[in-house]
Amino acid sequence: AVVSTQSTGVISYHTVLDMATMNKEDVAVASAVAEKYLGESGVIFFAAAVAVSALGNTMCALLATSRYLQAAGAQGVLPGVFGLISRRFRTPVFAIGYMCLATVLFVLIGDLSTLINSATYTSFAFTTLCSIGVVVMRFTKPDHPRPVKVWIVFPLVTACFGVYMFVIPWFGSNTLLNGLWIGITIVGGVPLYFLCVNKKYRLSALVKLSDRVTATAGRILNSEVNIQ
């Protein structure tokens, strides 16, 4: 139903507006369509609807993504401080705070187009790797217990789409920016994992420091140290 609604909306945009108008950088497509059919009141209505929709999408993305970080911290994939959960609200308070800080840093990098390209490209890289991992484990560990077993077509399609979205931007004008964000993510994340998380290579001093930070943050945020 969601895909059908979005597809219908995109088709209606192309029916009402020509490509030259839609390609203009200063044209908001939805507002242009509303103005053509409903006048100024339509523009106000669509602007309010888009604002409410964007707020709802942001809230859902914040709650869902912070749970990913919390689960990774609880299972030892990320430092344990990410596994903290509020005793009162049962929300991953540290993960939400981390995401808010990351959002502020993204906003400071420049214009909206740069923000969208950098954040989306980085997230697509890891979404693609996760989808490929699901397909690989389906054949290498077919009997491994899993709470949900999806039809293999879905991760295959997601992986193919992700590879396409990951490769195509390298042929555009943001090649340097995309490579910079991937480099920052890998250079920052890989050493952190091996030095603080991986049981074989992690340094005892950093482990103690991580545990101390987790305990201190748990007291300050009134959260449980939920490490499995």
Sine and cosine of phi, psi and omega as CSV:
sin_phi,cos_phi,sin_psi,cos_psi,sin_omega,cos_omega
0.00,0.00,-0.67,0.74,-0.01,-1.00
-0.91,0.42,-0.71,0.70,0.01,-1.00
-0.89,0.46,-0.66,0.75,0.01,-1.00
-0.89,0.45,-0.67,0.74,0.01,-1.00
-0.90,0.44,-0.71,0.71,0.01,-1.00
-0.91,0.42,-0.65,0.76,0.02,-1.00
-0.90,0.44,-0.66,0.75,0.03,-1.00
-0.89,0.45,-0.65,0.76,0.04,-1.00
-0.89,0.45,-0.68,0.73,0.02,-1.00
-0.90,0.45,-0.67,0.74,0.03,-1.00
-0.89,0.46,-0.65,0.76,0.01,-1.00
-0.90,0.43,-0.59,0.81,0.05,-1.00
-0.88,0.48,-0.72,0.70,-0.02,-1.00
-0.93,0.36,-0.45,0.89,0.02,-1.00
-0.96,0.30,-0.61,0.79,-0.09,-1.00
-1.00,0.06,-0.65,0.76,-0.09,-1.00
-0.94,-0.35,0.52,-0.85,0.09,-1.00
-1.00,0.08,0.28,-0.96,-0.08,-1.00
-0.90,0.45,-0.57,0.82,-0.01,-1.00
-0.88,0.47,-0.65,0.76,0.02,-1.00
-0.94,0.34,-0.66,0.75,-0.04,-1.00
-0.93,0.37,-0.46,0.89,-0.05,-1.00
-0.99,0.13,-0.11,0.99,0.02,-1.00
-0.95,0.32,0.71,-0.71,-0.08,-1.00
-0.93,0.37,-0.48,0.88,-0.07,-1.00
-1.00,-0.06,0.23,0.97,-0.03,-1.00
-0.95,-0.31,0.84,-0.55,0.14,-0.99
-1.00,0.02,0.93,-0.37,-0.17,-0.99
-0.85,0.52,-0.76,0.65,-0.03,-1.00
-0.87,0.50,-0.67,0.74,0.01,-1.00
-0.92,0.39,-0.60,0.80,0.03,-1.00
-0.91,0.42,-0.65,0.76,0.04,-1.00
-0.91,0.42,-0.69,0.72,0.00,-1.00
-0.90,0.44,-0.65,0.76,0.00,-1.00
-0.91,0.42,-0.58,0.81,-0.02,-1.00
-0.93,0.37,-0.57,0.82,-0.07,-1.00
-0.99,-0.17,-0.56,0.83,-0.14,-0.99
-0.89,-0.46,-0.12,0.99,-0.01,-1.00
0.99,0.17,-0.35,-0.94,-0.05,-1.00
-0.90,0.45,-0.59,0.81,0.02,-1.00
-0.89,0.45,-0.57,0.82,0.05,-1.00
-0.91,0.41,-0.61,0.79,0.03,-1.00
-0.89,0.45,-0.70,0.71,0.01,-1.00
-0.89,0.45,-0.68,0.73,-0.01,-1.00
-0.89,0.45,-0.72,0.70,-0.02,-1.00
-0.92,0.39,-0.61,0.79,0.03,-1.00
-0.89,0.45,-0.67,0.74,0.04,-1.00
-0.91,0.40,-0.66,0.75,0.00,-1.00
-0.90,0.44,-0.66,0.75,0.02,-1.00
-0.91,0.41,-0.63,0.77,0.01,-1.00
-0.89,0.45,-0.71,0.71,0.02,-1.00
-0.90,0.43,-0.67,0.75,0.02,-1.00
-0.90,0.44,-0.67,0.74,0.01,-1.00
-0.91,0.42,-0.63,0.78,0.04,-1.00
-0.90,0.43,-0.70,0.72,0.03,-1.00
-0.89,0.45,-0.66,0.75,0.03,-1.00
-0.90,0.43,-0.63,0.77,0.02,-1.00
-0.90,0.43,-0.68,0.73,0.01,-1.00
-0.89,0.45,-0.70,0.72,0.01,-1.00
-0.90,0.44,-0.69,0.72,0.01,-1.00
-0.90,0.44,-0.63,0.78,0.00,-1.00
-0.90,0.44,-0.73,0.68,-0.04,-1.00
-0.93,0.38,-0.66,0.75,-0.05,-1.00
-0.95,0.32,-0.73,0.68,-0.07,-1.00
-0.93,0.38,-0.60,0.80,0.04,-1.00
-0.90,0.44,-0.52,0.86,0.06,-1.00
-0.93,0.37,-0.55,0.83,0.09,-1.00
-0.87,0.49,-0.74,0.68,-0.01,-1.00
-0.90,0.44,-0.65,0.76,0.00,-1.00
-0.89,0.45,-0.69,0.72,0.01,-1.00
-0.90,0.44,-0.63,0.78,0.02,-1.00
-0.91,0.42,-0.63,0.78,0.04,-1.00
-0.93,0.36,-0.62,0.79,0.00,-1.00
-0.93,0.38,-0.52,0.86,-0.04,-1.00
-1.00,-0.09,0.06,1.00,0.08,-1.00
1.00,0.09,0.20,0.98,0.04,-1.00
-0.99,0.14,-0.55,0.83,0.10,-1.00
-0.90,-0.44,0.25,-0.97,0.08,-1.00
-0.80,0.60,0.55,-0.83,-0.14,-0.99
-0.86,0.51,-0.39,0.92,-0.03,-1.00
-0.88,0.48,-0.44,0.90,0.03,-1.00
-0.94,0.33,-0.30,0.95,-0.02,-1.00
-1.00,0.09,0.07,1.00,-0.02,-1.00
-0.93,0.36,0.69,-0.72,0.04,-1.00
-0.80,-0.60,0.69,-0.72,0.01,-1.00
-0.88,0.48,0.74,-0.67,0.02,-1.00
-0.92,0.39,-0.51,0.86,-0.06,-1.00
-1.00,0.05,-0.75,0.66,-0.12,-0.99
-0.98,-0.19,-0.16,0.99,-0.02,-1.00
0.85,0.53,0.60,0.80,0.04,-1.00
-0.93,-0.37,0.50,-0.87,0.00,-1.00
-0.97,0.22,0.99,0.14,-0.18,-0.98
-0.89,0.46,-0.67,0.74,-0.02,-1.00
-0.92,0.38,-0.67,0.75,0.01,-1.00
-0.89,0.46,-0.63,0.78,0.04,-1.00
-0.92,0.40,-0.68,0.74,0.04,-1.00
-0.89,0.46,-0.65,0.76,0.05,-1.00
-0.88,0.48,-0.68,0.73,0.00,-1.00
-0.91,0.41,-0.60,0.80,0.05,-1.00
-0.90,0.44,-0.68,0.73,0.04,-1.00
-0.90,0.44,-0.68,0.73,0.03,-1.00
-0.89,0.47,-0.60,0.80,0.02,-1.00
-0.90,0.45,-0.68,0.73,0.03,-1.00
-0.88,0.48,-0.67,0.74,0.01,-1.00
-0.90,0.43,-0.63,0.78,0.05,-1.00
-0.89,0.45,-0.65,0.76,-0.02,-1.00
-0.90,0.44,-0.56,0.83,-0.06,-1.00
-0.96,0.27,-0.17,0.99,-0.09,-1.00
-0.98,0.22,-0.26,0.97,0.01,-1.00
0.49,-0.87,-0.62,-0.78,-0.11,-0.99
-0.99,0.17,0.12,-0.99,-0.07,-1.00
-0.90,0.44,-0.62,0.78,-0.01,-1.00
-0.88,0.47,-0.68,0.73,0.04,-1.00
-0.90,0.44,-0.65,0.76,0.03,-1.00
-0.87,0.49,-0.75,0.67,-0.03,-1.00
-0.89,0.45,-0.72,0.70,-0.04,-1.00
-0.89,0.45,-0.72,0.69,-0.06,-1.00
-0.93,0.37,-0.72,0.69,-0.04,-1.00
-0.93,0.37,-0.71,0.71,-0.03,-1.00
-0.91,0.41,-0.68,0.73,-0.04,-1.00
-0.90,0.43,-0.68,0.74,0.00,-1.00
-0.90,0.43,-0.69,0.72,-0.01,-1.00
-0.92,0.39,-0.59,0.81,0.02,-1.00
-0.90,0.43,-0.55,0.84,0.01,-1.00
-0.87,0.49,-0.70,0.71,-0.04,-1.00
-0.98,0.19,-0.53,0.85,0.10,-1.00
-0.88,0.47,-0.65,0.76,0.02,-1.00
-0.91,0.42,-0.69,0.72,0.02,-1.00
-0.89,0.45,-0.63,0.77,0.03,-1.00
-0.90,0.44,-0.66,0.75,0.02,-1.00
-0.91,0.42,-0.66,0.75,0.05,-1.00
-0.90,0.44,-0.63,0.78,0.04,-1.00
-0.88,0.48,-0.62,0.78,0.05,-1.00
-0.88,0.47,-0.69,0.73,-0.01,-1.00
-0.91,0.41,-0.69,0.72,-0.03,-1.00
-0.89,0.45,-0.71,0.70,-0.03,-1.00
-0.94,0.34,-0.41,0.91,0.06,-1.00
-0.89,0.45,-0.51,0.86,0.00,-1.00
-0.99,-0.11,-0.56,0.83,-0.03,-1.00
-0.99,0.14,-0.51,0.86,0.01,-1.00
-0.72,-0.69,0.91,0.42,-0.08,-1.00
-0.91,0.42,-0.44,0.90,-0.05,-1.00
-0.99,-0.16,0.12,0.99,-0.01,-1.00
-0.93,0.37,0.73,-0.68,-0.02,-1.00
-0.89,0.45,0.69,-0.72,0.02,-1.00
-0.58,-0.82,0.66,-0.75,-0.03,-1.00
-0.92,0.39,-0.53,0.85,-0.01,-1.00
-0.72,-0.70,0.74,-0.67,0.04,-1.00
-0.88,-0.48,0.95,-0.30,-0.05,-1.00
-1.00,0.03,0.37,-0.93,0.09,-1.00
-0.89,0.46,0.78,-0.63,-0.16,-0.99
-0.88,0.48,-0.34,0.94,0.02,-1.00
-0.88,0.48,-0.60,0.80,-0.06,-1.00
-0.90,0.43,-0.78,0.63,0.06,-1.00
-0.91,0.42,-0.51,0.86,0.06,-1.00
-0.90,0.44,-0.74,0.67,0.01,-1.00
-0.90,0.44,-0.68,0.73,0.01,-1.00
-0.89,0.46,-0.66,0.75,0.01,-1.00
-0.90,0.43,-0.69,0.72,0.01,-1.00
-0.90,0.44,-0.70,0.71,0.03,-1.00
-0.90,0.44,-0.64,0.77,0.01,-1.00
-0.91,0.42,-0.65,0.76,0.05,-1.00
-0.88,0.48,-0.67,0.74,0.03,-1.00
-0.88,0.48,-0.74,0.67,-0.02,-1.00
-0.93,0.37,-0.42,0.91,0.00,-1.00
-0.99,0.16,-0.57,0.82,-0.10,-1.00
-1.00,0.07,-0.69,0.73,-0.11,-0.99
-0.83,0.55,-0.68,0.73,-0.02,-1.00
-0.86,0.51,-0.36,0.93,0.02,-1.00
-0.93,0.37,-0.26,0.96,0.02,-1.00
-0.99,-0.16,0.14,0.99,0.00,-1.00
-0.97,-0.24,-0.38,-0.93,-0.08,-1.00
-1.00,0.00,-0.12,0.99,-0.05,-1.00
-0.95,-0.30,0.46,0.89,-0.06,-1.00
-0.86,0.51,-0.72,0.69,-0.03,-1.00
-0.90,0.44,-0.67,0.74,-0.01,-1.00
-0.90,0.43,-0.71,0.71,0.01,-1.00
-0.88,0.47,-0.71,0.71,0.03,-1.00
-0.89,0.45,-0.58,0.81,0.01,-1.00
-0.90,0.44,-0.70,0.72,-0.03,-1.00
-0.94,0.35,-0.63,0.77,0.06,-1.00
-0.90,0.43,-0.65,0.76,0.02,-1.00
-0.89,0.45,-0.68,0.73,0.03,-1.00
-0.89,0.46,-0.67,0.74,-0.03,-1.00
-0.90,0.43,-0.71,0.71,-0.04,-1.00
-0.95,0.30,-0.72,0.69,-0.03,-1.00
-0.89,0.46,-0.58,0.82,0.00,-1.00
-0.99,0.13,-0.58,0.82,-0.11,-0.99
-0.99,0.11,-0.66,0.75,-0.06,-1.00
-0.90,0.43,-0.76,0.65,0.05,-1.00
-0.88,0.47,-0.61,0.79,0.02,-1.00
-0.87,0.49,-0.65,0.76,-0.01,-1.00
-0.92,0.40,-0.74,0.68,-0.07,-1.00
-0.95,0.30,-0.53,0.85,-0.05,-1.00
-1.00,0.08,-0.47,0.88,-0.11,-0.99
-0.90,-0.44,-0.35,0.94,-0.16,-0.99
-0.89,-0.45,-0.78,0.63,-0.07,-1.00
-0.87,0.50,0.83,-0.55,-0.11,-0.99
-0.92,0.40,-0.40,0.92,-0.06,-1.00
-0.99,0.12,-0.60,0.80,-0.13,-0.99
-0.92,-0.38,-0.19,0.98,-0.11,-0.99
-0.91,0.42,0.52,-0.85,-0.02,-1.00
-1.00,0.03,0.71,-0.71,-0.06,-1.00
-0.88,0.48,-0.59,0.81,-0.01,-1.00
-0.91,0.42,-0.67,0.75,0.02,-1.00
-0.94,0.34,-0.55,0.83,0.05,-1.00
-0.90,0.44,-0.70,0.71,0.02,-1.00
-0.89,0.45,-0.65,0.76,0.03,-1.00
-0.89,0.45,-0.68,0.74,0.03,-1.00
-0.89,0.46,-0.67,0.75,0.03,-1.00
-0.91,0.42,-0.62,0.78,0.01,-1.00
-0.92,0.39,-0.66,0.75,0.04,-1.00
-0.90,0.44,-0.66,0.75,0.01,-1.00
-0.89,0.46,-0.72,0.70,-0.01,-1.00
-0.91,0.42,-0.67,0.74,0.00,-1.00
-0.91,0.41,-0.71,0.70,0.03,-1.00
-0.90,0.45,-0.58,0.81,0.04,-1.00
-0.89,0.45,-0.63,0.77,0.03,-1.00
-0.94,0.34,-0.68,0.73,-0.04,-1.00
-0.92,0.40,-0.67,0.74,-0.08,-1.00
-1.00,-0.03,0.05,1.00,-0.04,-1.00
0.80,0.60,0.80,0.60,-0.09,-1.00
-0.81,-0.58,0.37,-0.93,0.05,-1.00
-1.00,0.03,0.63,-0.78,0.08,-1.00
-0.99,0.12,1.00,-0.04,-0.14,-0.99
-0.99,-0.15,0.98,0.19,-0.01,-1.00
-0.91,-0.40,0.82,-0.58,0.01,-1.00
-1.00,-0.10,0.00,0.00,0.00,0.00
